[in-house]
Amino acid sequence: AVSVNQSASATGSTGARVLAVQGDVFTGDVVKTDASGVAQILFRDNTKLVVGQNSQVTVDSFVFQNKTTAKAFSIDAVRGSFRFITGDGPKPAYRIDTPTGMIGVRGTEFDFNVDPKLGTTLVLFHGALQMCNLAGKCIDLTQICAVGRMTASGATTIGPAQQTAENLRARFPYVQSQTALLPAFQSAGAGNCLT
């Protein structure tokens, strides 16, 4: 953990602990934040993960090819808002699971929000990715500021009119402002999305 604001905790094989700056995060850990908590986590392969307020994620797998390259990296995002920036491993090594499906990463920077009512909604800043719901219905996102959503019934692209109608910007705190993030966790152009 390279930055922790307010209350963030980790629970795993090492027990429950308050997450602190320079505190280790291990495979199997569940990272949780409260209403004011934010954790910025830098993994050994240079992958960056922001766990936003009222969020929960489990680090499922982190296997190395060597000391700094991921062979397999997967997390399970249960709820909340997140930013994900891939590291130095081969792009097929990265996978994010949510209650409504899977995000396959291909060298990417994006924010995503996991909500029990809306499903998983994602905003792409750089690169490309694929979203597949639990039934295997998939979409590919390749355009900057593209927005996609996975629900039990499918995966779809969300256009500007629907983004405005749902006020999606409110669900993505780091699209609104990146000032709380360390420079390495910021994404150029993110503020121009969802306007």
C-alpha positions, -999 to +999 in steps of 0.1 A: +000+000+000+016+032-011-011+056+001-040+050+025-065+077+034-085+072+066-098+037+073-088+007+051-083-028+063-070-061+051-080-096+062-062-127+052-040-156+063-020-131+084-051-120+103-071-087+103-051-055+103-055-018+095-039-012+061-011+014+064+014+030+041+041+005+032+019-023+046+020-055+026-010-069+008-009-107+002-027-132-021-060-141-004-063-108+014-097-090+015-092-052+013-121-031+026-126+006+029-152+026+048-171+058+038-139+078+040-112+052+032-092+050+000-062+026-006-037+029-035-019-004-039+012-009-061+020-045-069+054-059-076+048-060-114+039-023-114+001-029-115-018-002-097-051-006-080-072+021-062-098+008-038-123+037-034-147+045-006-171+018+007-154-008-015-143-044-011-119-065-032-101-098-028-066-105-042-073-139-056-041-147-074-007-131-080+018-155-096+052-143-110+072-153-140+101-136-124+106-110-096+088-082-115+065-098-141+031-113-134+022-147-149-013-146-134-031-117-117-067-119-106-089-100-082-125-103-071-142-069-068-173-073-046-186-037-044-175-001-048-154+021-071-119+011-084-092+022-107-070-004-124-038+002-144-021-029-157+015-037-149+044-053-167+030-088-172+016-103-204-018-088-209-038-121-208-024-126-173-048-100-159-084-108-149-110-090-127-141-109-115-172-091-102-206-105-091-219-100-127-190-113-148-154-109-158-132-081-172-103-093-194-076-067-196-053-060-226-029-033-214-053-009-200-062+020-177-098+022-165-122+029-136-150+005-127-179+005-103-196-026-088-232-019-077-258-045-067-285-028-086-268-016-118-242-043-122-206-036-132-200-003-151-167+006-166-150+037-182-119+030-204-091+056-205-064+037-224-059+003-241-086-023-246-106-048-226-134-073-228-164-075-205-183-108-202-212-115-180-218-148-162-238-162-191-208-155-215-223-125-233-193-102-241-184-068-255-150-053-264-141-018-255-114-002-275-122+036-276-110+062-251-139+071-228-160+041-239-184+030-212-196-006-208-219-024-184-223-061-173-255-073-158-271-108-154-289-102-187-259-092-208-230-068-215-236-036-234-220-002-244-236+028-227-240+059-249-238+096-238-275+101-233-278+071-209-246+082-191-262+117-186-296+102-176-280+080-149-255+107-138-227+081-142-201+107-133-212+105-097-203+068-095-167+075-107-150+097-081-116+097-100-132+108-132-145+138-113-111+146-097-078+128-095-062+152-070-065+125-042-044+101-062-006+098-064+007+109-099+014+072-108-022+063-102-036+092-123-048+086-159-043+113-186-077+123-201-098+107-174-114+140-165-127+144-201-148+112-199-185+112-188-189+149-194 
